[in-house]
Amino acid sequence: MVFCTNSPQTPYKPSEQRIINSFLIMVTSQLASFAADVGVGQVLIWGMAALPLAMSIDRLTNGLTRPLFGWVSDRIGRENTMFVAFLLEAVAMSLWLTFRHDPLLFILLSGVVFLGWGEIFSLFPATLTDTFGSQHAASNYGWLYMSQGVGSIMGGPLAALLYQASHGWVPVFSLAIGLDILTAVLAIVVLKPWRQRFITR
């Protein structure tokens, strides 16, 4: 069954936009630092160092995720797809952290993490347009993208401070995993019913 969303009849200007933003801090770290700390960066896998191989796979999965999750969301719904994607990232990040000293799993799981992470670039603008209409879609998405920018600017330093305070990656990734799970739940429990009420009012 194909999921269809009715856009509102009245387009909303950015000043009128009242979308619920997920309380998500993007806790990011440099993959090179993480790989070096766990001792897998220069290990050879398939004749290539683990770090550049992981980064190459990450670029592929991060590109694949956008049309993939867009296609999935057209069939099962935006919020349901967000739930799946954020839980996928949480599970992949948990396994990535658990098996971080295994070079092959480090490479493969980093790709799965980026597969789950990149869905925001297809689902967020689609959800925004479905909710507020297409007339001011570019302006509205500009506001949403600014919030993502703030998260990315703050996430790196906060992750670095947490790493310095704890002297390890476990608290950093544990926070990211917890926020992934929280966001997945919010997509279903808060965003989905709110959007349905907003669109049908």
C-alpha positions as CSV (number, residue, x, y, z in Angstrom):
1,M,0.0,0.0,0.0
2,V,1.3,3.4,-0.9
3,F,1.3,6.0,1.8
4,C,-0.2,9.3,0.7
5,T,0.0,12.6,2.6
6,N,-2.4,15.5,2.0
7,S,-0.7,18.8,2.0
8,P,-2.5,21.7,3.8
9,Q,-4.7,23.9,1.6
10,T,-3.1,27.1,3.1
11,P,0.6,27.6,2.6
12,Y,2.4,28.7,5.7
13,K,5.0,31.4,5.7
14,P,8.2,30.9,7.8
15,S,6.9,33.2,10.5
16,E,3.8,31.1,10.8
17,Q,5.6,27.8,10.8
18,R,5.0,25.8,14.0
19,I,6.7,22.5,13.4
20,I,7.9,20.4,16.3
21,N,11.6,20.1,16.1
22,S,13.2,16.9,17.4
23,F,15.4,17.5,20.4
24,L,18.4,16.0,18.8
25,I,22.0,17.0,19.4
26,M,24.3,15.6,16.6
27,V,27.2,14.2,18.6
28,T,29.9,13.9,16.0
29,S,33.5,13.0,16.2
30,Q,36.3,12.8,13.7
31,L,36.4,9.3,12.3
32,A,40.2,9.4,12.0
33,S,40.6,10.2,15.7
34,F,38.2,7.4,16.7
35,A,39.9,4.9,14.4
36,A,43.3,5.8,15.7
37,D,42.2,5.5,19.4
38,V,40.8,2.0,18.9
39,G,43.8,1.0,16.8
40,V,42.2,0.1,13.5
41,G,43.0,3.1,11.3
42,Q,46.1,1.6,9.5
43,V,45.1,-2.0,9.6
44,L,44.9,-3.4,6.0
45,I,41.5,-4.9,4.9
46,W,41.2,-6.1,1.3
47,G,44.6,-4.5,0.6
48,M,43.5,-1.1,1.8
49,A,43.9,0.8,5.1
50,A,40.8,0.5,7.2
51,L,40.2,4.2,7.7
52,P,40.1,5.3,4.0
53,L,38.1,2.2,3.2
54,A,35.6,3.0,5.9
55,M,35.4,6.6,4.7
56,S,34.8,5.5,1.1
57,I,32.0,3.1,2.1
58,D,30.5,5.8,4.3
59,R,30.2,8.2,1.3
60,L,28.5,5.5,-0.7
61,T,25.9,4.6,2.0
62,N,25.4,8.2,2.9
63,G,24.5,8.8,-0.7
64,L,22.3,5.7,-1.0
65,T,20.3,6.5,2.1
66,R,18.6,9.6,0.6
67,P,16.7,7.9,-2.3
68,L,16.3,4.7,-0.3
69,F,14.6,6.2,2.7
70,G,12.7,8.6,0.5
71,W,11.3,5.6,-1.4
72,V,10.5,3.8,1.8
73,S,8.7,6.8,3.3
74,D,6.5,7.1,0.3
75,R,5.2,3.6,1.1
76,I,5.1,3.4,4.9
77,G,4.9,7.1,5.9
78,R,7.4,9.8,6.9
79,E,7.4,9.2,10.7
80,N,7.4,5.4,10.5
81,T,10.5,5.7,8.3
82,M,12.1,8.1,10.7
83,F,11.5,5.6,13.5
84,V,13.1,2.8,11.5
85,A,16.1,4.9,10.4
86,F,16.9,6.3,13.8
87,L,16.6,2.9,15.5
88,L,18.8,1.4,12.7
89,E,21.4,4.1,13.5
90,A,21.2,3.4,17.2
91,V,21.6,-0.4,16.8
92,A,24.5,0.1,14.3
93,M,26.2,2.6,16.5
94,S,25.9,0.2,19.5
95,L,27.4,-2.6,17.5
96,W,30.1,-0.3,16.1
97,L,31.1,0.7,19.6
98,T,31.0,-2.9,20.9
99,F,33.2,-4.2,18.0
100,R,35.3,-1.1,17.5
101,H,38.6,-3.1,17.7
102,D,37.6,-5.4,14.9
103,P,38.8,-3.6,11.6
104,L,36.4,-5.4,9.3
105,L,33.3,-4.7,11.5
106,F,34.6,-1.2,12.1
107,I,34.4,-0.6,8.3
108,L,31.1,-2.3,7.7
109,L,29.2,-0.9,10.7
110,S,30.4,2.6,10.0
111,G,28.7,2.3,6.7
112,V,25.5,1.2,8.3
113,V,25.7,4.2,10.8
114,F,25.9,6.6,7.9
115,L,23.1,4.8,6.1
116,G,20.8,5.6,9.1
117,W,22.1,9.1,9.6
118,G,21.7,10.4,6.1
119,E,17.9,9.9,6.0
120,I,17.4,13.3,7.5
121,F,18.3,15.0,4.2
122,S,15.4,13.3,2.4
123,L,12.8,12.9,5.1
124,F,13.0,16.3,6.8
125,P,12.4,18.4,3.7
126,A,9.7,16.0,2.5
127,T,7.9,16.1,5.9
128,L,8.2,19.8,6.0
129,T,6.6,20.3,2.6
130,D,3.9,17.7,3.3
131,T,3.0,19.6,6.4
132,F,3.2,23.3,5.4
133,G,2.7,23.2,1.6
134,S,5.1,23.9,-1.2
135,Q,4.7,27.6,-1.8
136,H,7.2,28.6,0.9
137,A,9.0,25.3,1.0
138,A,12.5,26.7,0.4
139,S,12.2,29.5,3.0
140,N,10.7,27.1,5.5
141,Y,13.5,24.5,4.9
142,G,16.0,27.3,5.4
143,W,14.8,27.7,9.0
144,L,14.9,24.0,9.6
145,Y,18.4,23.7,8.0
146,M,19.7,26.5,10.3
147,S,18.7,24.4,13.3
148,Q,20.6,21.4,11.8
149,G,23.6,23.8,11.4
150,V,23.4,24.9,15.0
151,G,23.4,21.2,16.0
152,S,26.4,20.4,13.9
153,I,28.3,23.4,15.2
154,M,27.6,22.6,18.8
155,G,27.8,18.8,18.5
156,G,31.5,18.6,17.7
157,P,32.7,20.7,20.7
158,L,30.3,19.1,23.1
159,A,31.4,15.6,22.0
160,A,35.0,16.7,22.4
161,L,34.4,18.0,25.9
162,L,32.6,14.8,26.9
163,Y,35.5,12.8,25.5
164,Q,38.1,14.8,27.4
165,A,36.1,14.6,30.6
166,S,35.5,10.8,30.4
167,H,38.8,9.9,28.6
168,G,36.9,7.5,26.3
169,W,34.4,7.1,23.5
170,V,31.8,5.1,25.3
171,P,30.0,8.1,26.9
172,V,30.1,10.0,23.6
173,F,28.5,7.3,21.6
174,S,26.2,6.3,24.4
175,L,24.7,9.8,24.3
176,A,24.3,9.7,20.6
177,I,22.7,6.3,20.8
178,G,20.3,7.5,23.5
179,L,19.4,10.6,21.4
180,D,18.7,8.3,18.4
181,I,16.3,6.2,20.4
182,L,14.6,9.3,21.8
183,T,14.2,10.8,18.4
184,A,12.8,7.5,17.0
185,V,10.2,7.5,19.8
186,L,9.3,11.2,19.4
187,A,8.7,10.6,15.6
188,I,6.0,8.2,16.4
189,V,4.6,9.4,19.7
190,V,4.7,13.2,19.2
191,L,5.4,14.1,15.5
192,K,3.0,11.7,13.8
193,P,-0.2,12.5,15.8
194,W,0.6,16.2,15.7
195,R,1.0,16.2,12.0
196,Q,-2.2,14.3,11.5
197,R,-4.1,16.8,13.6
198,F,-2.5,19.8,12.0
199,I,-3.1,18.6,8.4
200,T,-6.7,17.6,9.0
201,R,-7.8,20.6,11.0
